[in-house]
Amino acid sequence: MAPSVQTLPTSVSDEIYANVKWEELGFGFYRTDNMYVAKCKHGESFQEGSIVPYADFQISPCSAVLNYGQGLYEGLKAYRTEDGRIMLFRPDQNALRLQSGAHRLCMPYPSVDQFVSAVKQVVLANKKWIPPPGRGTLYIRPILFGSGPILGSLPVPEYTFTVFACPVGRFHQDNAGLNLKIEDKFRRAFPSGTGGVKSITNYSPVWITLAEAKAQGFSDVLFLDAATGKNVEELFASNVFIVKGNVVSTPEISGTILPGVTRKSIIELTRDFGYKVEERIVPVEDLLDAEEVFCTGTAAIVTTIASVTFKETKTEFKTGDKTLAAKLFATLTDIQMGRVEDKKGWTMELTDATTPGLKF
Ligand SMILES: *Cc1c(COP(=O)(O)O)cnc(C)c1O
C-alpha cells in the first residue's frame, strides 16, 4: 500500500506530483506540460506524431475546423492506483468511436494502435499531473480536425490529430444527486445528423439551454428526440438509464445519442448483477414512472439523478447508498482504479517501459 497522500513528505511529492492543490480540483482546463501532435495531408494517412511541449497552435483563419466545424473530440481518463500503477479504461473504444466520427465528417483518422499509443505517450509525458489515488484523474482529450484552409470546395488539404490532458476532480458537484430539467424547446440531434458521433458541432448549439437550466438552479438538461419530442435521449454529455423493478432501460443507439463507453460497460455490469437491460425507445412517461434514474459518462462516471422537472412538474427518484447507481459506481470505479481484478479485460496498465513500437 502506498502511504496516504497526507503523509507524503513534500520533497517526495514535489518530484512525483506537480504543484496542484488536488483537493480543490474541479473539472476544468488545467495546463499541463506536454501534448501529442500528428498531421496528415489530404490523400495520405496519419504517420506517427510526436510529443511536444503544450503550446497554442498556429492555424489558418480559413481552416476547415474554424469555418465549417470539421472536428471531433474524445474523452477518457488515466487513473493512478493505490499501489502506484497507471491505468487506462478501454482506450480502444474511444479510438473506434473517433474513427466512426471521422468517417461521418470526411476525415482521415489514426489507427486504433496509433490512437492508443498517442494516449499512452501523453499520459507518461504528463505523469506528475495524474492526481494521487482518490483525489482525481487525468482527463485525456484527443481531438481530430481539419486544420488546412478550405474556402470553396473539398478536399481539405491537412488534418491534425492532437492529444492533451488535464487533471480533473468531480464533474458534477451535486453530491445528493442531480436535478435535471427536461428540455422541451431545443433539440440536440436529429435523425441522420451527427448526434451519434462526438462532433464538436453538437455542443455549442445547445449551450443556450444548458446555461438557462443552470441559471434556474438545475444541474443539467435532459434532451428529447427531435422527431417526436416524446422520448428521452440523453443529458448534455452523458447517457441516461432508468430502473423499474428488475428492468433497467436506456435509449437505444439509433444515431441521435452518443454511444458512451461508460454506457456500454454499465449495461454489461448491470446484466452481471442479474437485471434485465433493455435498449429501447424510452418515452418521457416511462422515465417519470421509474424508481431510480442515473446517468453515465467518462466525466460523470455513474451519477444518481434525484429529480427531473418537466413542464414545471418535479418528479423525485430514489437516491443514496441503496441505489443500483451506487452499486454500479462502486463496481466500475473498483475496476477503473485497479482495486479489484479486471476480469473483463477493460483496463490497460501503463509502465514507463511502454514503448510505442507500433507499425503504421
Ligand atoms: C461523451 C458523451 C457521452 C459519454 O460517453 P463516454 O464514452 O461514456 O464518456 C454521452 N453523451 C454525450 C453527448 C457525450 O458527448
Ligand as a Chemical Component Dictionary entry (heavy atoms), coordinates in Angstrom:
data_LIG
# 
_chem_comp.id                   LIG 
_chem_comp.type                 NON-POLYMER 
_chem_comp.pdbx_formal_charge   0 
_chem_comp.three_letter_code    LIG 
# 
loop_
_chem_comp_atom.comp_id 
_chem_comp_atom.atom_id 
_chem_comp_atom.alt_atom_id 
_chem_comp_atom.type_symbol 
_chem_comp_atom.charge 
_chem_comp_atom.model_Cartn_x 
_chem_comp_atom.model_Cartn_y 
_chem_comp_atom.model_Cartn_z 
_chem_comp_atom.pdbx_ordinal 
LIG C1 C1 C 0 -19.039 11.777 -24.393 1  
LIG C2 C2 C 0 -20.502 11.764 -24.286 2  
LIG C3 C3 C 0 -21.191 10.772 -23.556 3  
LIG C4 C4 C 0 -20.486 9.760  -22.683 4  
LIG O1 O1 O 0 -19.617 8.914  -23.374 5  
LIG P1 P1 P 0 -18.489 8.120  -22.569 6  
LIG O2 O2 O 0 -17.766 7.379  -23.633 7  
LIG O3 O3 O 0 -19.165 7.242  -21.605 8  
LIG O4 O4 O 0 -17.655 9.148  -21.906 9  
LIG C5 C5 C 0 -22.572 10.761 -23.602 10 
LIG N1 N1 N 0 -23.251 11.688 -24.296 11 
LIG C6 C6 C 0 -22.634 12.665 -24.994 12 
LIG C7 C7 C 0 -23.440 13.645 -25.755 13 
LIG C8 C8 C 0 -21.246 12.739 -25.000 14 
LIG O5 O5 O 0 -20.628 13.724 -25.666 15 
# 
loop_
_chem_comp_bond.comp_id 
_chem_comp_bond.atom_id_1 
_chem_comp_bond.atom_id_2 
_chem_comp_bond.value_order 
_chem_comp_bond.pdbx_ordinal 
LIG C1 C2 SING 1  
LIG C2 C3 SING 2  
LIG C2 C8 DOUB 3  
LIG C3 C4 SING 4  
LIG C3 C5 DOUB 5  
LIG C4 O1 SING 6  
LIG O1 P1 SING 7  
LIG P1 O2 DOUB 8  
LIG P1 O3 SING 9  
LIG P1 O4 SING 10 
LIG C5 N1 SING 11 
LIG N1 C6 DOUB 12 
LIG C6 C7 SING 13 
LIG C6 C8 SING 14 
LIG C8 O5 SING 15 
# 
